[in-house]
């Protein structure tokens, strides 16, 4: 009989504990990895899908292009009417929207890379321009 009472007490205690909502302490560890000094007030920011490029739209109408290391690589002047930017899915287009003009500008992006070929054999002029084309749809 005493064991039945202890058993009922344990069952009631477990049910009571399960009925009480648990409050878990949610914690997020965070730190600032780097700060980009834009020199102009930022209005919008987006990042390429591969994480290599950071695009910052400023209130003065410029899109600042930073490498993932935080180095300013280039600037595109788009005008102060642009109020939002978004990178396209392939990372080769940038969409710049203007609520004021009711437009979306599609900006084609072609990133030029320097390739160190010193010491490599070559035919023709050493300073000749070379273009590489990647056909990503055949991969």
Secondary structure as GFF3:
##gff-version 3
##sequence-region A 1 139
A	DSSP	alpha_helix	2	19	.	.	.	ID=ss1
A	DSSP	beta_strand	42	47	.	.	.	ID=ss2
A	DSSP	beta_strand	53	58	.	.	.	ID=ss3
A	DSSP	beta_strand	62	67	.	.	.	ID=ss4
A	DSSP	beta_strand	72	77	.	.	.	ID=ss5
A	DSSP	beta_strand	84	87	.	.	.	ID=ss6
A	DSSP	beta_strand	93	98	.	.	.	ID=ss7
A	DSSP	beta_strand	103	108	.	.	.	ID=ss8
A	DSSP	three_ten_helix	136	138	.	.	.	ID=ss9
###
